[in-house]
Amino acid sequence: MKKKNTNILTGMKCPMCDSLSPFRIDILQAVIVHDDGCDLPEGDNQWTDSNFCMCTECDYEGTVADFQIKKSSQR
């Protein structure tokens, strides 16, 4: 079992069930929109501590900041 995230979710885990991922995060993203659809850029996903975040394991909801591992509880 994975003990910590080491990529874009580094420093995050669910505060309710301790799951490390996946999380649903409402991201900030700009896209080019045409009448017949839009172009989705790869790797241009951004979020802040105040964005919505949900654990897909237990459905806990909060903000990205709520999912940040506190320094005193890092394993």
PDB file with SEQRES, HELIX, SHEET and CRYST1 records, atoms N, CA, C and O in Angstrom:
SEQRES   1 A   75  MET LYS LYS LYS ASN THR ASN ILE LEU THR GLY MET LYS          
SEQRES   2 A   75  CYS PRO MET CYS ASP SER LEU SER PRO PHE ARG ILE ASP          
SEQRES   3 A   75  ILE LEU GLN ALA VAL ILE VAL HIS ASP ASP GLY CYS ASP          
SEQRES   4 A   75  LEU PRO GLU GLY ASP ASN GLN TRP THR ASP SER ASN PHE          
SEQRES   5 A   75  CYS MET CYS THR GLU CYS ASP TYR GLU GLY THR VAL ALA          
SEQRES   6 A   75  ASP PHE GLN ILE LYS LYS SER SER GLN ARG                      
HELIX    1 AA1 VAL A   64  PHE A   67  5                                   4    
HELIX    2 AA2 LYS A   71  SER A   73  5                                   3    
SHEET    1 AA1 3 PHE A  23  ILE A  25  0                                        
SHEET    2 AA1 3 PHE A  52  CYS A  55 -1                                        
SHEET    3 AA1 3 GLU A  61  THR A  63 -1                                        
SHEET    1 AA2 2 ILE A  32  HIS A  34  0                                        
SHEET    2 AA2 2 GLY A  37  ASP A  39 -1                                        
CRYST1    1.000    1.000    1.000  90.00  90.00  90.00 P 1           1          
ATOM      1  N   MET A   1       0.842  -1.198   0.000  1.00  0.00           N  
ATOM      2  CA  MET A   1       0.000   0.000   0.000  1.00  0.00           C  
ATOM      3  C   MET A   1       0.877   1.247   0.000  1.00  0.00           C  
ATOM      4  O   MET A   1       1.875   1.323   0.716  1.00  0.00           O  
ATOM      5  N   LYS A   2       0.491   2.208  -0.803  1.00  0.00           N  
ATOM      6  CA  LYS A   2       1.219   3.464  -0.920  1.00  0.00           C  
ATOM      7  C   LYS A   2       1.155   4.229   0.399  1.00  0.00           C  
ATOM      8  O   LYS A   2       0.082   4.332   0.992  1.00  0.00           O  
ATOM      9  N   LYS A   3       2.290   4.773   0.874  1.00  0.00           N  
ATOM     10  CA  LYS A   3       2.334   5.477   2.158  1.00  0.00           C  
ATOM     11  C   LYS A   3       2.203   6.988   2.017  1.00  0.00           C  
ATOM     12  O   LYS A   3       1.808   7.668   2.964  1.00  0.00           O  
ATOM     13  N   LYS A   4       2.536   7.526   0.825  1.00  0.00           N  
ATOM     14  CA  LYS A   4       2.378   8.964   0.592  1.00  0.00           C  
ATOM     15  C   LYS A   4       2.358   9.241  -0.893  1.00  0.00           C  
ATOM     16  O   LYS A   4       2.867   8.456  -1.693  1.00  0.00           O  
ATOM     17  N   ASN A   5       1.769  10.358  -1.250  1.00  0.00           N  
ATOM     18  CA  ASN A   5       1.755  10.792  -2.643  1.00  0.00           C  
ATOM     19  C   ASN A   5       3.093  11.435  -2.977  1.00  0.00           C  
ATOM     20  O   ASN A   5       3.683  12.121  -2.143  1.00  0.00           O  
ATOM     21  N   THR A   6       3.569  11.213  -4.197  1.00  0.00           N  
ATOM     22  CA  THR A   6       4.874  11.741  -4.594  1.00  0.00           C  
ATOM     23  C   THR A   6       4.830  12.538  -5.899  1.00  0.00           C  
ATOM     24  O   THR A   6       5.874  12.855  -6.469  1.00  0.00           O  
ATOM     25  N   ASN A   7       3.626  12.860  -6.372  1.00  0.00           N  
ATOM     26  CA  ASN A   7       3.516  13.606  -7.617  1.00  0.00           C  
ATOM     27  C   ASN A   7       2.628  14.824  -7.380  1.00  0.00           C  
ATOM     28  O   ASN A   7       2.893  15.587  -6.451  1.00  0.00           O  
ATOM     29  N   ILE A   8       1.591  15.037  -8.177  1.00  0.00           N  
ATOM     30  CA  ILE A   8       0.795  16.266  -8.051  1.00  0.00           C  
ATOM     31  C   ILE A   8      -0.065  16.299  -6.792  1.00  0.00           C  
ATOM     32  O   ILE A   8      -0.582  17.360  -6.442  1.00  0.00           O  
ATOM     33  N   LEU A   9      -0.233  15.184  -6.107  1.00  0.00           N  
ATOM     34  CA  LEU A   9      -0.990  15.165  -4.849  1.00  0.00           C  
ATOM     35  C   LEU A   9      -0.075  15.084  -3.627  1.00  0.00           C  
ATOM     36  O   LEU A   9      -0.528  14.731  -2.538  1.00  0.00           O  
ATOM     37  N   THR A  10       1.200  15.406  -3.797  1.00  0.00           N  
ATOM     38  CA  THR A  10       2.135  15.388  -2.682  1.00  0.00           C  
ATOM     39  C   THR A  10       1.606  16.239  -1.538  1.00  0.00           C  
ATOM     40  O   THR A  10       1.185  17.379  -1.736  1.00  0.00           O  
ATOM     41  N   GLY A  11       1.633  15.669  -0.341  1.00  0.00           N  
ATOM     42  CA  GLY A  11       1.186  16.400   0.846  1.00  0.00           C  
ATOM     43  C   GLY A  11      -0.310  16.344   1.078  1.00  0.00           C  
ATOM     44  O   GLY A  11      -0.833  17.060   1.932  1.00  0.00           O  
ATOM     45  N   MET A  12      -1.012  15.492   0.320  1.00  0.00           N  
ATOM     46  CA  MET A  12      -2.466  15.416   0.466  1.00  0.00           C  
ATOM     47  C   MET A  12      -2.912  14.017   0.870  1.00  0.00           C  
ATOM     48  O   MET A  12      -2.327  13.021   0.445  1.00  0.00           O  
ATOM     49  N   LYS A  13      -3.950  13.955   1.692  1.00  0.00           N  
ATOM     50  CA  LYS A  13      -4.666  12.720   1.993  1.00  0.00           C  
ATOM     51  C   LYS A  13      -6.022  13.105   2.559  1.00  0.00           C  
ATOM     52  O   LYS A  13      -6.211  14.229   3.025  1.00  0.00           O  
ATOM     53  N   CYS A  14      -6.958  12.182   2.518  1.00  0.00           N  
ATOM     54  CA  CYS A  14      -8.290  12.460   3.038  1.00  0.00           C  
ATOM     55  C   CYS A  14      -8.222  12.551   4.561  1.00  0.00           C  
ATOM     56  O   CYS A  14      -7.693  11.648   5.208  1.00  0.00           O  
ATOM     57  N   PRO A  15      -8.750  13.629   5.141  1.00  0.00           N  
ATOM     58  CA  PRO A  15      -8.722  13.767   6.595  1.00  0.00           C  
ATOM     59  C   PRO A  15      -9.700  12.824   7.303  1.00  0.00           C  
ATOM     60  O   PRO A  15      -9.606  12.638   8.516  1.00  0.00           O  
ATOM     61  N   MET A  16     -10.631  12.233   6.562  1.00  0.00           N  
ATOM     62  CA  MET A  16     -11.627  11.338   7.159  1.00  0.00           C  
ATOM     63  C   MET A  16     -11.160   9.883   7.137  1.00  0.00           C  
ATOM     64  O   MET A  16     -11.171   9.216   8.171  1.00  0.00           O  
ATOM     65  N   CYS A  17     -10.746   9.382   5.958  1.00  0.00           N  
ATOM     66  CA  CYS A  17     -10.422   7.952   5.825  1.00  0.00           C  
ATOM     67  C   CYS A  17      -8.944   7.681   5.542  1.00  0.00           C  
ATOM     68  O   CYS A  17      -8.547   6.524   5.410  1.00  0.00           O  
ATOM     69  N   ASP A  18      -8.130   8.728   5.448  1.00  0.00           N  
ATOM     70  CA  ASP A  18      -6.686   8.623   5.168  1.00  0.00           C  
ATOM     71  C   ASP A  18      -6.351   8.126   3.765  1.00  0.00           C  
ATOM     72  O   ASP A  18      -5.198   7.784   3.502  1.00  0.00           O  
ATOM     73  N   SER A  19      -7.332   8.077   2.851  1.00  0.00           N  
ATOM     74  CA  SER A  19      -7.063   7.690   1.473  1.00  0.00           C  
ATOM     75  C   SER A  19      -6.122   8.710   0.836  1.00  0.00           C  
ATOM     76  O   SER A  19      -6.213   9.907   1.104  1.00  0.00           O  
ATOM     77  N   LEU A  20      -5.226   8.221  -0.006  1.00  0.00           N  
ATOM     78  CA  LEU A  20      -4.283   9.102  -0.690  1.00  0.00           C  
ATOM     79  C   LEU A  20      -4.777   9.554  -2.056  1.00  0.00           C  
ATOM     80  O   LEU A  20      -4.241  10.510  -2.617  1.00  0.00           O  
ATOM     81  N   SER A  21      -5.777   8.892  -2.598  1.00  0.00           N  
ATOM     82  CA  SER A  21      -6.360   9.269  -3.880  1.00  0.00           C  
ATOM     83  C   SER A  21      -7.338   8.190  -4.310  1.00  0.00           C  
ATOM     84  O   SER A  21      -7.376   7.126  -3.693  1.00  0.00           O  
ATOM     85  N   PRO A  22      -8.112   8.421  -5.322  1.00  0.00           N  
ATOM     86  CA  PRO A  22      -8.235   9.664  -6.082  1.00  0.00           C  
ATOM     87  C   PRO A  22      -9.152  10.659  -5.385  1.00  0.00           C  
ATOM     88  O   PRO A  22     -10.009  10.291  -4.582  1.00  0.00           O  
ATOM     89  N   PHE A  23      -8.947  11.925  -5.715  1.00  0.00           N  
ATOM     90  CA  PHE A  23      -9.780  13.012  -5.214  1.00  0.00           C  
ATOM     91  C   PHE A  23     -10.429  13.719  -6.397  1.00  0.00           C  
ATOM     92  O   PHE A  23      -9.838  13.835  -7.471  1.00  0.00           O  
ATOM     93  N   ARG A  24     -11.644  14.183  -6.181  1.00  0.00           N  
ATOM     94  CA  ARG A  24     -12.307  15.035  -7.177  1.00  0.00           C  
ATOM     95  C   ARG A  24     -12.009  16.462  -6.765  1.00  0.00           C  
ATOM     96  O   ARG A  24     -12.425  16.896  -5.690  1.00  0.00           O  
ATOM     97  N   ILE A  25     -11.294  17.197  -7.605  1.00  0.00           N  
ATOM     98  CA  ILE A  25     -10.936  18.585  -7.316  1.00  0.00           C  
ATOM     99  C   ILE A  25     -11.492  19.455  -8.427  1.00  0.00           C  
ATOM    100  O   ILE A  25     -11.244  19.201  -9.606  1.00  0.00           O  
ATOM    101  N   ASP A  26     -12.248  20.486  -8.052  1.00  0.00           N  
ATOM    102  CA  ASP A  26     -12.710  21.452  -9.042  1.00  0.00           C  
ATOM    103  C   ASP A  26     -11.513  22.320  -9.398  1.00  0.00           C  
ATOM    104  O   ASP A  26     -10.991  23.050  -8.555  1.00  0.00           O  
ATOM    105  N   ILE A  27     -11.079  22.236 -10.664  1.00  0.00           N  
ATOM    106  CA  ILE A  27      -9.865  22.922 -11.090  1.00  0.00           C  
ATOM    107  C   ILE A  27     -10.171  24.214 -11.829  1.00  0.00           C  
ATOM    108  O   ILE A  27     -11.293  24.449 -12.278  1.00  0.00           O  
ATOM    109  N   LEU A  28      -9.149  25.037 -11.942  1.00  0.00           N  
ATOM    110  CA  LEU A  28      -9.214  26.248 -12.756  1.00  0.00           C  
ATOM    111  C   LEU A  28      -8.554  25.900 -14.083  1.00  0.00           C  
ATOM    112  O   LEU A  28      -7.397  25.480 -14.116  1.00  0.00           O  
ATOM    113  N   GLN A  29      -9.292  26.075 -15.177  1.00  0.00           N  
ATOM    114  CA  GLN A  29      -8.730  25.727 -16.471  1.00  0.00           C  
ATOM    115  C   GLN A  29      -9.324  26.608 -17.556  1.00  0.00           C  
ATOM    116  O   GLN A  29     -10.532  26.845 -17.590  1.00  0.00           O  
ATOM    117  N   ALA A  30      -8.479  27.082 -18.422  1.00  0.00           N  
ATOM    118  CA  ALA A  30      -8.933  27.846 -19.584  1.00  0.00           C  
ATOM    119  C   ALA A  30      -8.916  26.929 -20.793  1.00  0.00           C  
ATOM    120  O   ALA A  30      -7.943  26.209 -21.016  1.00  0.00           O  
ATOM    121  N   VAL A  31      -9.981  26.952 -21.572  1.00  0.00           N  
ATOM    122  CA  VAL A  31     -10.077  26.127 -22.774  1.00  0.00           C  
ATOM    123  C   VAL A  31     -10.464  27.004 -23.950  1.00  0.00           C  
ATOM    124  O   VAL A  31     -11.047  28.075 -23.781  1.00  0.00           O  
ATOM    125  N   ILE A  32     -10.133  26.537 -25.139  1.00  0.00           N  
ATOM    126  CA  ILE A  32     -10.556  27.210 -26.360  1.00  0.00           C  
ATOM    127  C   ILE A  32     -11.849  26.540 -26.797  1.00  0.00           C  
ATOM    128  O   ILE A  32     -11.880  25.336 -27.051  1.00  0.00           O  
ATOM    129  N   VAL A  33     -12.925  27.335 -26.883  1.00  0.00           N  
ATOM    130  CA  VAL A  33     -14.244  26.795 -27.167  1.00  0.00           C  
ATOM    131  C   VAL A  33     -14.664  27.167 -28.583  1.00  0.00           C  
ATOM    132  O   VAL A  33     -14.598  28.328 -28.988  1.00  0.00           O  
ATOM    133  N   HIS A  34     -15.099  26.149 -29.327  1.00  0.00           N  
ATOM    134  CA  HIS A  34     -15.645  26.313 -30.676  1.00  0.00           C  
ATOM    135  C   HIS A  34     -17.130  25.962 -30.603  1.00  0.00           C  
ATOM    136  O   HIS A  34     -17.588  25.418 -29.598  1.00  0.00           O  
ATOM    137  N   ASP A  35     -17.870  26.262 -31.637  1.00  0.00           N  
ATOM    138  CA  ASP A  35     -19.293  25.942 -31.674  1.00  0.00           C  
ATOM    139  C   ASP A  35     -19.542  24.438 -31.553  1.00  0.00           C  
ATOM    140  O   ASP A  35     -20.574  24.019 -31.028  1.00  0.00           O  
ATOM    141  N   ASP A  36     -18.597  23.624 -32.038  1.00  0.00           N  
ATOM    142  CA  ASP A  36     -18.784  22.173 -32.005  1.00  0.00           C  
ATOM    143  C   ASP A  36     -18.020  21.470 -30.873  1.00  0.00           C  
ATOM    144  O   ASP A  36     -17.910  20.244 -30.878  1.00  0.00           O  
ATOM    145  N   GLY A  37     -17.502  22.216 -29.925  1.00  0.00           N  
ATOM    146  CA  GLY A  37     -16.796  21.602 -28.795  1.00  0.00           C  
ATOM    147  C   GLY A  37     -15.647  22.471 -28.332  1.00  0.00           C  
ATOM    148  O   GLY A  37     -15.548  23.646 -28.686  1.00  0.00           O  
ATOM    149  N   CYS A  38     -14.767  21.863 -27.522  1.00  0.00           N  
ATOM    150  CA  CYS A  38     -13.642  22.642 -27.021  1.00  0.00           C  
ATOM    151  C   CYS A  38     -12.364  21.812 -27.039  1.00  0.00           C  
ATOM    152  O   CYS A  38     -12.400  20.581 -27.025  1.00  0.00           O  
ATOM    153  N   ASP A  39     -11.244  22.509 -27.069  1.00  0.00           N  
ATOM    154  CA  ASP A  39      -9.922  21.890 -27.031  1.00  0.00           C  
ATOM    155  C   ASP A  39      -9.472  21.859 -25.575  1.00  0.00           C  
ATOM    156  O   ASP A  39      -9.380  22.901 -24.927  1.00  0.00           O  
ATOM    157  N   LEU A  40      -9.191  20.658 -25.062  1.00  0.00           N  
ATOM    158  CA  LEU A  40      -8.743  20.517 -23.674  1.00  0.00           C  
ATOM    159  C   LEU A  40      -7.223  20.408 -23.637  1.00  0.00           C  
ATOM    160  O   LEU A  40      -6.662  19.429 -24.127  1.00  0.00           O  
ATOM    161  N   PRO A  41      -6.551  21.406 -23.060  1.00  0.00           N  
ATOM    162  CA  PRO A  41      -5.090  21.335 -22.980  1.00  0.00           C  
ATOM    163  C   PRO A  41      -4.663  20.285 -21.956  1.00  0.00           C  
ATOM    164  O   PRO A  41      -5.345  20.080 -20.952  1.00  0.00           O  
ATOM    165  N   GLU A  42      -3.547  19.629 -22.207  1.00  0.00           N  
ATOM    166  CA  GLU A  42      -3.038  18.648 -21.262  1.00  0.00           C  
ATOM    167  C   GLU A  42      -2.040  19.317 -20.323  1.00  0.00           C  
ATOM    168  O   GLU A  42      -1.258  20.171 -20.740  1.00  0.00           O  
ATOM    169  N   GLY A  43      -2.075  18.921 -19.052  1.00  0.00           N  
ATOM    170  CA  GLY A  43      -1.092  19.391 -18.089  1.00  0.00           C  
ATOM    171  C   GLY A  43      -1.241  20.818 -17.643  1.00  0.00           C  
ATOM    172  O   GLY A  43      -0.335  21.356 -17.007  1.00  0.00           O  
ATOM    173  N   ASP A  44      -2.354  21.457 -17.954  1.00  0.00           N  
ATOM    174  CA  ASP A  44      -2.533  22.857 -17.576  1.00  0.00           C  
ATOM    175  C   ASP A  44      -3.614  22.985 -16.507  1.00  0.00           C  
ATOM    176  O   ASP A  44      -4.403  23.930 -16.526  1.00  0.00           O  
ATOM    177  N   ASN A  45      -3.649  22.037 -15.581  1.00  0.00           N  
ATOM    178  CA  ASN A  45      -4.663  22.043 -14.534  1.00  0.00           C  
ATOM    179  C   ASN A  45      -4.115  22.725 -13.289  1.00  0.00           C  
ATOM    180  O   ASN A  45      -3.014  22.415 -12.834  1.00  0.00           O  
ATOM    181  N   GLN A  46      -4.886  23.651 -12.746  1.00  0.00           N  
ATOM    182  CA  GLN A  46      -4.438  24.389 -11.565  1.00  0.00           C  
ATOM    183  C   GLN A  46      -5.564  24.448 -10.555  1.00  0.00           C  
ATOM    184  O   GLN A  46      -6.742  24.466 -10.911  1.00  0.00           O  
ATOM    185  N   TRP A  47      -5.176  24.479  -9.277  1.00  0.00           N  
ATOM    186  CA  TRP A  47      -6.150  24.688  -8.212  1.00  0.00           C  
ATOM    187  C   TRP A  47      -5.476  25.419  -7.071  1.00  0.00           C  
ATOM    188  O   TRP A  47      -4.249  25.485  -6.989  1.00  0.00           O  
ATOM    189  N   THR A  48      -6.292  25.964  -6.198  1.00  0.00           N  
ATOM    190  CA  THR A  48      -5.791  26.658  -5.017  1.00  0.00           C  
ATOM    191  C   THR A  48      -6.311  25.934  -3.774  1.00  0.00           C  
ATOM    192  O   THR A  48      -7.127  25.018  -3.874  1.00  0.00           O  
ATOM    193  N   ASP A  49      -5.837  26.349  -2.623  1.00  0.00           N  
ATOM    194  CA  ASP A  49      -6.282  25.737  -1.366  1.00  0.00           C  
ATOM    195  C   ASP A  49      -7.770  25.898  -1.123  1.00  0.00           C  
ATOM    196  O   ASP A  49      -8.351  25.138  -0.348  1.00  0.00           O  
ATOM    197  N   SER A  50      -8.404  26.875  -1.771  1.00  0.00           N  
ATOM    198  CA  SER A  50      -9.827  27.117  -1.525  1.00  0.00           C  
ATOM    199  C   SER A  50     -10.750  26.369  -2.495  1.00  0.00           C  
ATOM    200  O   SER A  50     -11.971  26.458  -2.363  1.00  0.00           O  
ATOM    201  N   ASN A  51     -10.186  25.628  -3.475  1.00  0.00           N  
ATOM    202  CA  ASN A  51     -11.018  24.864  -4.404  1.00  0.00           C  
ATOM    203  C   ASN A  51     -11.682  23.676  -3.708  1.00  0.00           C  
ATOM    204  O   ASN A  51     -11.134  23.119  -2.756  1.00  0.00           O  
ATOM    205  N   PHE A  52     -12.860  23.297  -4.188  1.00  0.00           N  
ATOM    206  CA  PHE A  52     -13.596  22.141  -3.684  1.00  0.00           C  
ATOM    207  C   PHE A  52     -12.773  20.867  -3.901  1.00  0.00           C  
ATOM    208  O   PHE A  52     -12.125  20.708  -4.935  1.00  0.00           O  
ATOM    209  N   CYS A  53     -12.806  19.968  -2.921  1.00  0.00           N  
ATOM    210  CA  CYS A  53     -12.121  18.685  -3.025  1.00  0.00           C  
ATOM    211  C   CYS A  53     -12.993  17.615  -2.365  1.00  0.00           C  
ATOM    212  O   CYS A  53     -13.569  17.844  -1.302  1.00  0.00           O  
ATOM    213  N   MET A  54     -13.086  16.436  -3.008  1.00  0.00           N  
ATOM    214  CA  MET A  54     -13.875  15.340  -2.458  1.00  0.00           C  
ATOM    215  C   MET A  54     -13.093  14.032  -2.582  1.00  0.00           C  
ATOM    216  O   MET A  54     -12.495  13.756  -3.621  1.00  0.00           O  
ATOM    217  N   CYS A  55     -13.101  13.240  -1.527  1.00  0.00           N  
ATOM    218  CA  CYS A  55     -12.484  11.912  -1.546  1.00  0.00           C  
ATOM    219  C   CYS A  55     -13.445  10.951  -2.239  1.00  0.00           C  
ATOM    220  O   CYS A  55     -14.614  10.864  -1.862  1.00  0.00           O  
ATOM    221  N   THR A  56     -12.964  10.235  -3.244  1.00  0.00           N  
ATOM    222  CA  THR A  56     -13.841   9.303  -3.948  1.00  0.00           C  
ATOM    223  C   THR A  56     -13.988   7.976  -3.206  1.00  0.00           C  
ATOM    224  O   THR A  56     -14.804   7.139  -3.592  1.00  0.00           O  
ATOM    225  N   GLU A  57     -13.209   7.779  -2.153  1.00  0.00           N  
ATOM    226  CA  GLU A  57     -13.324   6.561  -1.343  1.00  0.00           C  
ATOM    227  C   GLU A  57     -14.452   6.669  -0.319  1.00  0.00           C  
ATOM    228  O   GLU A  57     -15.234   5.731  -0.165  1.00  0.00           O  
ATOM    229  N   CYS A  58     -14.548   7.813   0.391  1.00  0.00           N  
ATOM    230  CA  CYS A  58     -15.535   7.944   1.469  1.00  0.00           C  
ATOM    231  C   CYS A  58     -16.519   9.092   1.260  1.00  0.00           C  
ATOM    232  O   CYS A  58     -17.415   9.291   2.080  1.00  0.00           O  
ATOM    233  N   ASP A  59     -16.361   9.856   0.164  1.00  0.00           N  
ATOM    234  CA  ASP A  59     -17.229  10.987  -0.174  1.00  0.00           C  
ATOM    235  C   ASP A  59     -17.082  12.182   0.771  1.00  0.00           C  
ATOM    236  O   ASP A  59     -17.952  13.052   0.788  1.00  0.00           O  
ATOM    237  N   TYR A  60     -16.011  12.243   1.552  1.00  0.00           N  
ATOM    238  CA  TYR A  60     -15.761  13.418   2.392  1.00  0.00           C  
ATOM    239  C   TYR A  60     -15.549  14.616   1.480  1.00  0.00           C  
ATOM    240  O   TYR A  60     -14.836  14.522   0.481  1.00  0.00           O  
ATOM    241  N   GLU A  61     -16.167  15.744   1.821  1.00  0.00           N  
ATOM    242  CA  GLU A  61     -16.059  16.962   1.027  1.00  0.00           C  
ATOM    243  C   GLU A  61     -15.457  18.084   1.850  1.00  0.00           C  
ATOM    244  O   GLU A  61     -15.735  18.211   3.043  1.00  0.00           O  
ATOM    245  N   GLY A  62     -14.637  18.890   1.215  1.00  0.00           N  
ATOM    246  CA  GLY A  62     -14.038  20.052   1.854  1.00  0.00           C  
ATOM    247  C   GLY A  62     -13.323  20.871   0.805  1.00  0.00           C  
ATOM    248  O   GLY A  62     -13.709  20.881  -0.364  1.00  0.00           O  
ATOM    249  N   THR A  63     -12.288  21.551   1.227  1.00  0.00           N  
ATOM    250  CA  THR A  63     -11.449  22.302   0.304  1.00  0.00           C  
ATOM    251  C   THR A  63     -10.113  21.571   0.172  1.00  0.00           C  
ATOM    252  O   THR A  63      -9.811  20.668   0.953  1.00  0.00           O  
ATOM    253  N   VAL A  64      -9.328  21.962  -0.809  1.00  0.00           N  
ATOM    254  CA  VAL A  64      -8.005  21.373  -0.973  1.00  0.00           C  
ATOM    255  C   VAL A  64      -7.210  21.546   0.315  1.00  0.00           C  
ATOM    256  O   VAL A  64      -6.477  20.639   0.710  1.00  0.00           O  
ATOM    257  N   ALA A  65      -7.340  22.685   0.971  1.00  0.00           N  
ATOM    258  CA  ALA A  65      -6.625  22.923   2.232  1.00  0.00           C  
ATOM    259  C   ALA A  65      -6.992  21.894   3.295  1.00  0.00           C  
ATOM    260  O   ALA A  65      -6.144  21.509   4.100  1.00  0.00           O  
ATOM    261  N   ASP A  66      -8.239  21.445   3.307  1.00  0.00           N  
ATOM    262  CA  ASP A  66      -8.667  20.436   4.279  1.00  0.00           C  
ATOM    263  C   ASP A  66      -7.952  19.103   4.065  1.00  0.00           C  
ATOM    264  O   ASP A  66      -7.824  18.310   4.998  1.00  0.00           O  
ATOM    265  N   PHE A  67      -7.488  18.855   2.845  1.00  0.00           N  
ATOM    266  CA  PHE A  67      -6.831  17.597   2.500  1.00  0.00           C  
ATOM    267  C   PHE A  67      -5.310  17.664   2.644  1.00  0.00           C  
ATOM    268  O   PHE A  67      -4.621  16.670   2.414  1.00  0.00           O  
ATOM    269  N   GLN A  68      -4.785  18.828   3.023  1.00  0.00           N  
ATOM    270  CA  GLN A  68      -3.346  18.977   3.216  1.00  0.00           C  
ATOM    271  C   GLN A  68      -2.944  18.283   4.515  1.00  0.00           C  
ATOM    272  O   GLN A  68      -3.567  18.486   5.558  1.00  0.00           O  
ATOM    273  N   ILE A  69      -1.892  17.457   4.439  1.00  0.00           N  
ATOM    274  CA  ILE A  69      -1.400  16.773   5.626  1.00  0.00           C  
ATOM    275  C   ILE A  69      -0.732  17.794   6.534  1.00  0.00           C  
ATOM    276  O   ILE A  69       0.145  18.542   6.103  1.00  0.00           O  
ATOM    277  N   LYS A  70      -1.146  17.819   7.773  1.00  0.00           N  
ATOM    278  CA  LYS A  70      -0.557  18.726   8.753  1.00  0.00           C  
ATOM    279  C   LYS A  70       0.843  18.239   9.105  1.00  0.00           C  
ATOM    280  O   LYS A  70       1.069  17.032   9.188  1.00  0.00           O  
ATOM    281  N   LYS A  71       1.774  19.145   9.309  1.00  0.00           N  
ATOM    282  CA  LYS A  71       3.169  18.785   9.579  1.00  0.00           C  
ATOM    283  C   LYS A  71       3.297  17.798  10.736  1.00  0.00           C  
ATOM    284  O   LYS A  71       4.126  16.890  10.672  1.00  0.00           O  
ATOM    285  N   SER A  72       2.508  17.950  11.777  1.00  0.00           N  
ATOM    286  CA  SER A  72       2.627  17.086  12.956  1.00  0.00           C  
ATOM    287  C   SER A  72       2.069  15.686  12.723  1.00  0.00           C  
ATOM    288  O   SER A  72       2.363  14.774  13.496  1.00  0.00           O  
ATOM    289  N   SER A  73       1.255  15.495  11.658  1.00  0.00           N  
ATOM    290  CA  SER A  73       0.652  14.182  11.437  1.00  0.00           C  
ATOM    291  C   SER A  73       1.189  13.467  10.208  1.00  0.00           C  
ATOM    292  O   SER A  73       0.652  12.429   9.822  1.00  0.00           O  
ATOM    293  N   GLN A  74       2.256  14.006   9.571  1.00  0.00           N  
ATOM    294  CA  GLN A  74       2.814  13.345   8.393  1.00  0.00           C  
ATOM    295  C   GLN A  74       3.421  12.017   8.791  1.00  0.00           C  
ATOM    296  O   GLN A  74       4.081  11.890   9.822  1.00  0.00           O  
ATOM    297  N   ARG A  75       3.174  11.018   7.932  1.00  0.00           N  
ATOM    298  CA  ARG A  75       3.717   9.674   8.193  1.00  0.00           C  
ATOM    299  C   ARG A  75       4.803   9.333   7.221  1.00  0.00           C  
ATOM    300  O   ARG A  75       5.373   8.244   7.290  1.00  0.00           O  
TER     301      ARG A  75                                                      
END                                                                             
